[in-house]
Amino acid sequence: MQYYLERGFTLVEAGDGEELWENRFEEIHWAYSNVYTRLGSFHAAGRFIKLWGNHDDEWRSAGAFRKKFVPALWRKFDGRPHPFLEGMADSELERIVKGGEAPPIPILSTLEAREGIVLRRGSPLADILVIHGHQGDFWSDSASWLSRIMVHNVWKWLQKAGLRVRNTPAGNYALKDLVEGRLKRWTRLSGVALIAGHTHQPSFPRPGDTPYFNCGSCVHPGCITCIELCDDTLSLVKWGVTTLGAEGAGSDGDNLRMKRSVLQGPEPLADCLAGGGKPHGPERRSAP
């Protein structure tokens, strides 16, 4: 996160940033306070876009999002404020957050969780829609209320007992192919490139293929993957935990470090989107 913060990137969190089907947000905030204050730094710079997925669909409620998530960006779980806010009285913070006055610094400005966002690159043919990707998945979308009950009351206890229930796209390749098939079909019919997550399987098509991209997963034990859009190019990137000794670059085998590896790309954006085809149906309109 610090790498992208220092280089001027905008962070788009593509849903399921929190596992709220199994946990309460307060428990997550307690464990990852430093992560949320780092997100607060992105927000303070006006470079944080938060999307919700099926496992954090609680953020569809603007009230719940403002009450729980937003304060986590500027105050740690133990009450310590973000460095940007040191010296500001609690009463002043409360007044600002409740809308009593204009925020003096961007970190306290309004933040909204969205279902999706369109990345505009100057031409409608270069639009990229970013969503979580659960849309159209029956158990994660239409019947998500039932899935949430099952996960909270049954599944998490099976996991704690050491069992792996393979009834989600992340753990079942047949379901993954089914979900991704729907997303790719929508991409071909609409002519709009798509970046999604949900299946936990990274995807980066060859130039000319259907422009469906998947940013992969951030819950692997030793690595995470993401999609980078930089200087009109797209790349699939992996960040992994390693040591200089493991890389054969030194004898220091004890100090862990994060290594950035480009798995695919960078590919010119025009080449990546060339397989979108022509939109079907009514004339496309600009997104709001």
NURORO-13597 format. One record per residue (C-alpha): residue in one letter; x negated, y negated, z. Coordinates in steps of 0.5 Angstrom, whole numbers, padded with zeros to 4 digits, always signed. Each point is the difference from the previous one (the first is absolute). Layout:
N
AXYZ ...
end
This chain:
288
M+0000+0000+0000 Q-0006-0005+0002 Y-0003+0002-0007 Y+0007-0002-0004 L+0001-0006+0005 E-0007-0003-0002 R+0001+0001-0007 G+0006-0004-0001 F+0005+0006-0001 T+0007+0000+0001 L+0002+0006+0004 V+0007+0004-0002 E+0002+0005+0005 A+0004+0005-0004 G+0005+0002+0005 D-0001+0005+0006 G-0005-0004+0004 E+0003+0002+0006 E+0003+0007+0002 L+0006-0002+0003 W+0004+0007-0001 E-0004+0003+0005 N-0003-0006+0004 R+0002-0007+0003 F-0003-0006-0002 E-0003-0002+0006 E-0004+0007+0001 I-0003-0002-0007 H-0001-0007+0002 W-0004+0003+0006 A-0004+0004-0003 Y-0002-0004-0006 S+0000-0007+0002 N-0006-0002-0003 V+0003+0002-0007 Y+0006-0004+0001 T-0005-0007+0002 R-0004+0002-0007 L+0007+0000-0004 G+0001-0007+0004 S-0006-0002-0003 F+0003+0001-0007 H+0006-0003+0002 A-0003-0006+0002 A-0004-0001-0007 G+0007+0001-0003 R-0002+0007-0003 F+0004+0005+0003 I+0006+0004-0003 K+0004+0005+0004 L+0004+0005-0003 W+0004+0005+0003 G+0001+0008-0001 N+0004+0005+0002 H-0003+0001+0007 D+0000-0007+0002 D+0006-0002-0003 E+0002-0003+0007 W-0003-0006-0003 R+0006-0001-0005 S+0003-0004+0006 A-0003-0007+0000 G+0001-0001+0007 A-0003+0007+0002 F-0006-0002-0004 R-0001-0007+0003 K+0001+0002+0007 K-0005+0006+0000 F-0005+0000-0006 V-0001-0007-0001 P-0002-0002+0007 A-0005+0006-0001 L-0004-0004-0005 W-0002-0006+0005 R+0000+0004+0007 K-0003+0006+0002 F+0004+0005+0004 D-0004-0002+0007 G+0002-0007-0002 R-0006-0003-0002 P+0001-0005-0006 H-0003+0000-0007 P-0006-0004+0000 F+0003-0005-0005 L+0005-0001+0006 E-0005-0001+0006 G+0002-0006+0004 M+0007+0000-0002 A+0005+0000+0006 D+0005+0006+0000 S+0006-0005+0000 E-0002-0003-0006 L-0001+0007-0003 E+0007+0002+0002 R+0003-0007-0003 I-0003+0001-0007 V+0002+0007-0001 K+0007-0001+0002 G+0000-0006-0005 G+0000-0006+0004 E-0006-0003-0004 A-0004+0001-0006 P-0006+0005+0001 P-0006-0004+0001 I-0004+0005-0003 P+0002+0006-0006 I-0001+0006+0005 L+0007-0002+0003 S+0003-0002-0007 T+0006+0005-0002 L-0002+0007-0002 E+0006+0004-0003 A-0001+0008-0002 R+0003+0001-0007 E+0002+0007-0003 G-0004-0002-0006 I-0004-0005-0004 V-0002-0002-0007 L-0007-0002-0002 R+0000-0005-0005 R-0006-0001-0005 G+0002-0005-0005 S+0004+0004-0004 P+0007+0005+0001 L-0004+0005-0003 A-0005+0000+0005 D+0005+0000+0006 I-0002+0006+0005 L+0005+0002+0005 V-0002+0002+0007 I+0005+0004+0004 H-0001+0006+0006 G+0002+0005-0005 H+0006+0003+0004 Q+0005-0003-0004 G+0004+0006-0003 D-0003+0005+0004 F+0007+0003+0003 W-0003+0002+0007 S-0004-0007+0001 D+0005-0004-0003 S+0007+0002+0000 A+0000+0004+0006 S-0006-0003+0003 W+0004-0001+0006 L+0001+0008+0001 S-0007+0001-0001 R-0002-0005+0005 I+0004+0003+0005 M-0003+0007-0002 V-0007-0003+0000 H+0000-0003+0007 N+0004+0006+0003 V-0003+0006-0003 W-0006-0001-0005 K-0004-0004+0005 W+0000+0005+0005 L-0002+0006-0005 Q-0006-0004-0002 K-0002-0001+0007 A+0001+0008+0000 G-0005+0000-0005 L+0005+0002-0006 R+0000-0004-0007 V+0007-0001-0003 R-0001+0000-0007 N+0007-0004-0002 T-0003-0006-0002 P-0003-0003-0007 A-0007-0001+0005 G+0000+0008+0001 N+0004+0003-0005 Y-0003+0000-0007 A+0007+0002-0004 L+0003-0006+0004 K-0006-0005-0002 D+0001+0002-0007 L+0008-0001+0000 V-0001-0007+0004 E-0006-0002-0005 G+0004+0002-0006 R+0006-0004+0002 L-0005-0006+0001 K-0003+0001-0007 R+0006+0001-0004 W+0003-0007+0003 T-0007-0003-0002 R+0001+0002-0007 L+0007-0002-0001 S-0001-0007+0003 G-0007-0001-0003 V-0002-0003+0007 A-0007+0003+0003 L+0001+0002+0007 I-0004+0001+0006 A+0002+0004+0006 G-0002+0005+0006 H+0005+0005+0003 T-0003+0006-0003 H-0007-0001+0004 Q-0003+0002-0007 P-0004-0005-0004 S+0001-0001-0007 F-0003-0004-0005 P+0002+0001-0007 R-0004+0000-0006 P+0000-0006-0005 G+0006+0001-0005 D+0004+0005+0005 T+0006-0002+0004 P-0002-0006+0005 Y+0002+0004+0007 F-0005-0001+0005 N+0000+0002+0007 C-0005-0003+0005 G+0000+0007+0004 S-0001+0001+0008 C-0002-0004+0006 V+0000+0006+0005 H-0005+0005-0003 P-0005+0001+0006 G-0006-0003-0003 C+0002-0004-0006 I+0005-0005-0003 T+0002-0002-0007 C+0003-0006-0003 I+0001-0003-0007 E-0004-0007-0001 L+0002-0005-0005 C-0006-0005-0002 D-0002-0004-0005 D+0006+0003-0005 T-0003+0007+0001 L+0003+0006+0005 S-0004+0005+0004 L+0002+0006+0004 V-0005-0001+0006 K-0002+0005+0006 W-0002-0003+0007 G-0003+0006+0004 V-0004+0001+0006 T-0007+0002-0001 T-0007-0001+0002 L-0007-0001-0003 G-0002+0007+0001 A+0006+0003-0003 E-0001-0004-0006 G-0008+0002+0000 A-0002-0007+0000 G-0003+0000+0007 S-0001+0004+0006 D+0005-0004+0005 G+0005+0005+0000 D+0004-0003+0007 N+0002-0007-0003 L+0007+0001-0003 R+0001-0005-0006 M+0006-0001-0005 K-0002+0001-0007 R+0004-0003-0006 S+0000+0005-0006 V+0004-0002-0007 L+0003+0007-0002 Q+0003-0003-0006 G-0001-0006-0004 P-0001-0006+0000 E+0005+0000-0006 P+0002-0006-0004 L+0007-0002+0002 A+0003+0000-0007 D-0003+0007-0001 C+0003+0003+0006 L+0007-0003-0002 A+0000+0001-0007 G+0004+0007+0001 G+0006-0004+0003 G+0004+0001-0007 K+0006-0005-0001 P+0005-0001+0005 H+0007+0003-0001 G+0007-0003+0001 P+0001-0007+0002 E-0005-0006-0001 R-0005+0000+0005 R+0001-0006+0005 S-0005-0003+0005 A+0000+0003+0007 P+0002-0005+0005 
end
